[in-house]
């Protein structure tokens, strides 16, 4: 458990951004296992660092000038955590052209008004997103969330954010050594063991994966035990934040698209690609908003809590 408070950092969003909208997204979908509560107007995050897999906590607030301020709870260099928080909250993306997309496409404009100031909240890293893919396979979403919560509480890392206790996901060493766990059936424990080994071997370096061309990145992710096309795309779109790419495995997105655009029949992915031309350069953002409109959490579950 870590309670040390490091110096604060600041992020200036490029374009419209609401921390409250991010907190609402997390809260409506799934909050992390925690005890206590975040203070009003705060967003608390608990995650592992990218390089050394150390547990760390962050308390975020937004000032009147829209800047995001963060306190770091853990013995970690704040500048590293600033970069990770920016990635998680899509603040490493220039959102100044986002409003233009809404002006070009009335459906997107309505979504932007419905979810004012929203940007997709990404997974903490490729490692945790891949673990979620393995845990959630052939499980109802809420059941999978319960398994992940218990795994975090029983094998993860407790972080204290000024009295609010949260649990970050287990480090790769702990996944590698996991022998069994209630709710994980078939080869899931084996796959999680191998995921831990892969992470320790540097095969899940989030920034290196982000730097790869899409085809190479997806091929690398599909080499992970138990990760197929759907899982590789989820990791790429929602942990690596491929802002202007489209999913090709999300059938539920097509059903929402039919409703949003009043289409005669459920579209195929070719229709999605055609409609999405007007969404550039934020095609993934629009897809997340559409999934939200359909009552979906857009495949999200995080070591986070809000207040």
Residue pairs with C-beta under 8 A, 6 or more apart in sequence:
1 158
1 159
1 160
1 165
2 55
2 56
2 57
2 73
2 74
2 75
2 159
2 160
3 73
3 160
4 73
4 74
4 75
5 71
5 72
5 73
5 162
6 71
6 72
6 73
6 74
6 75
6 76
6 77
6 78
6 81
7 72
7 78
8 69
8 70
8 71
8 72
8 78
9 69
9 70
9 72
9 78
9 79
9 81
9 82
9 85
10 67
10 68
10 69
10 70
10 82
11 67
11 68
11 70
11 82
11 85
11 86
11 91
12 66
12 67
12 68
13 66
13 67
13 68
13 91
13 95
14 91
14 93
14 94
14 95
14 96
15 94
15 95
15 96
15 97
15 98
15 99
16 95
16 98
16 99
16 116
16 117
17 66
17 68
17 89
17 91
17 95
17 117
17 119
18 62
18 116
18 117
18 118
19 43
19 60
19 61
19 62
19 68
19 89
20 41
20 62
20 117
21 115
21 116
21 117
21 118
21 119
22 43
22 89
22 118
22 119
22 121
23 43
23 306
23 307
24 306
25 115
25 118
25 121
25 292
25 297
25 300
26 43
26 121
26 300
26 302
26 304
26 305
26 306
27 306
28 297
29 297
29 298
29 300
29 301
30 145
30 297
30 300
30 301
30 302
31 302
31 304
31 305
31 306
32 46
32 149
32 152
32 166
32 167
32 302
32 303
32 304
32 305
33 149
33 150
33 152
33 153
33 166
33 167
33 303
34 44
34 46
34 164
34 165
34 166
34 167
34 305
35 164
35 165
36 163
36 164
36 165
37 164
37 305
37 307
38 44
38 59
38 161
38 164
38 305
38 306
38 307
39 162
39 307
40 307
41 61
41 62
41 307
42 59
42 60
42 61
42 306
42 307
43 59
43 60
43 61
43 304
43 306
43 307
44 57
44 58
44 59
44 60
44 161
44 164
44 166
44 304
44 305
44 306
44 307
45 57
45 58
45 60
45 85
45 88
45 124
45 302
45 303
45 304
46 55
46 56
46 57
46 58
46 157
46 159
46 161
46 166
46 167
46 168
46 303
46 304
47 55
47 56
47 84
47 88
47 124
47 125
47 128
47 168
47 169
47 303
48 54
48 55
48 56
48 124
48 125
48 127
48 128
48 157
48 168
48 169
48 171
49 56
49 76
49 80
49 81
49 84
50 80
50 84
50 125
50 205
50 206
50 207
51 80
53 171
53 172
53 173
53 199
54 74
54 75
54 76
55 74
55 156
55 157
55 158
55 159
55 168
55 171
56 72
56 73
56 74
56 76
56 81
56 159
56 168
57 72
57 73
57 74
57 159
57 160
57 161
57 166
57 168
58 70
58 71
58 72
58 73
58 81
58 85
58 161
59 70
59 71
59 73
59 161
59 162
60 68
60 69
60 70
60 85
61 68
61 69
62 68
62 69
63 69
68 85
68 89
68 91
70 78
70 81
70 82
70 85
72 78
72 81
73 159
73 160
73 161
73 162
74 159
83 92
84 124
84 125
85 91
86 92
87 122
87 206
87 241
88 121
88 122
88 123
88 124
89 119
89 121
89 122
90 119
90 120
90 121
90 122
90 241
90 243
90 285
91 119
92 241
93 119
93 241
93 243
95 119
95 282
97 281
97 282
98 112
98 282
98 285
99 112
101 108
101 112
101 278
101 279
101 280
101 282
101 286
102 108
102 109
102 111
102 112
102 113
103 109
104 278
105 278
105 279
107 260
107 261
108 278
108 279
108 286
108 289
111 286
111 289
111 290
111 292
111 293
112 118
112 289
114 289
114 293
115 289
115 292
118 289
118 292
119 285
120 238
120 241
120 284
120 285
120 288
120 298
121 300
121 302
121 304
122 238
122 239
122 240
122 241
123 129
123 132
123 235
123 238
123 239
123 300
123 302
124 169
124 239
124 302
124 303
125 204
125 206
125 239
126 204
126 205
126 206
126 209
126 221
126 235
126 239
126 240
127 172
127 195
127 199
127 204
127 206
128 169
128 239
128 303
129 234
129 235
129 238
129 239
130 195
130 204
130 221
130 224
130 227
130 231
130 235
130 239
131 148
131 169
131 175
131 192
131 195
132 144
132 148
132 234
132 299
132 301
133 226
133 227
133 230
133 231
133 234
133 235
134 188
134 191
134 192
134 195
134 226
134 227
134 231
135 144
135 147
135 148
135 151
135 184
135 188
135 192
136 144
136 148
137 188
137 226
138 186
139 147
139 183
141 297
143 183
144 301
145 301
146 183
147 181
147 182
147 183
147 184
148 169
148 301
150 181
150 182
150 183
151 169
151 170
151 181
152 167
152 168
152 169
152 170
152 303
153 167
154 181
155 170
155 174
155 175
155 178
155 181
156 167
156 168
156 169
156 170
156 174
156 303
157 167
157 168
157 170
157 171
158 165
158 166
158 167
159 165
159 166
159 167
159 168
160 166
164 305
166 303
166 304
166 305
167 303
168 303
169 303
170 178
171 196
172 195
172 196
172 197
172 199
172 200
173 196
173 200
174 196
175 192
175 193
175 195
175 196
175 199
176 193
176 196
176 197
176 200
177 193
177 196
178 189
178 192
178 193
178 196
179 189
180 189
181 189
184 192
187 226
188 226
190 225
191 225
191 226
194 224
194 225
194 226
195 204
195 224
195 225
195 226
198 204
198 224
198 225
202 208
203 220
203 223
203 224
204 224
206 239
206 240
209 217
209 220
209 221
209 235
209 236
209 240
210 217
210 240
210 241
212 220
214 236
214 242
214 245
217 236
217 240
218 229
218 232
218 233
218 236
221 227
221 231
221 232
221 235
221 236
222 228
222 229
222 231
222 232
224 231
227 235
229 248
229 249
230 249
233 247
233 248
233 249
234 299
236 242
236 245
237 245
237 247
237 284
237 287
238 298
238 299
238 300
241 284
242 284
243 281
243 282
243 283
243 284
243 285
244 280
244 281
244 282
244 283
244 284
245 283
245 284
246 269
246 272
246 273
246 276
246 283
246 284
246 287
247 253
247 287
248 269
250 287
250 291
252 291
252 294
252 296
253 272
253 287
253 290
253 291
253 294
254 266
254 267
254 268
254 269
254 272
255 266
255 294
256 290
256 291
256 293
256 294
256 296
257 263
257 266
257 267
257 271
257 272
257 275
257 290
258 265
258 266
258 267
259 294
260 290
260 293
261 267
261 275
263 271
267 275
276 283
276 286
279 285
279 286
287 298
288 298
291 297
291 298
292 298
